[in-house]
Amino acid sequence: MVFLGFEALFSAFLGGISYLVPTVVSLGIFLVTGKNAVIGTIAFFYAQMCKLLLAVLLMVCSFMFYTSLQWIPFFLGLLATVYSVFFTIEK
């Protein structure tokens, strides 16, 4: 993304952050609840709802406050973050 300029690089960064931050928050909610099956199930759905809402909020804020946002690098950064889980899973 560097060869496309700073705007593309920053757009890709915003795309990645708009999914990474909600994922970390969701993981934190899920880990804090403990190992109780009932509470864990409720916490999982609550964490996923918070993840979705926070991701949408961060995307909308990115679109509103960064006026020179480039769409393709933004979504490529978002997709790279979403699919990075496949690179982190070990046998």
C-alpha positions, -999 to 999 in steps of 0.1 A, spaced: 0 0 0 30 23 4 34 27 -33 -1 41 -36 7 69 -11 1 79 24 -37 81 20 -39 45 9 -16 34 37 -36 52 63 -69 39 48 -56 3 50 -45 10 86 -80 23 95 -96 -7 79 -74 -31 99 -79 -12 132 -117 -10 127 -118 -48 130 -88 -55 153 -101 -33 182 -136 -49 183 -120 -83 182 -98 -76 211 -127 -61 231 -148 -92 223 -121 -115 234 -117 -96 266 -154 -98 274 -154 -135 267 -123 -142 288 -135 -122 318 -167 -143 321 -149 -174 332 -156 -210 323 -192 -213 334 -212 -228 304 -243 -207 308 -225 -174 315 -200 -182 287 -228 -187 262 -245 -155 271 -211 -137 271 -203 -151 237 -234 -136 221 -230 -103 240 -194 -101 229 -203 -108 193 -230 -81 194 -205 -56 209 -179 -66 183 -204 -59 154 -216 -26 168 -181 -14 176 -168 -24 142 -196 -5 124 -191 25 147 -153 26 139 -160 22 102 -185 51 102 -162 73 122 -134 65 97 -156 75 68 -168 107 86 -135 120 100 -110 110 74 -123 127 43 -95 114 19 -102 78 28 -97 54 -1 -122 26 -3 -102 -2 -19 -72 0 5 -96 4 34 -114 -29 26 -81 -46 18 -68 -37 52 -101 -49 67 -99 -82 49 -63 -87 58 -72 -84 94 -103 -106 92 -83 -134 75 -52 -131 95 -67 -156 119 -58 -183 93 -21 -174 96 -21 -175 134 -37 -209 139 -12 -237 146 -17 -274 144 
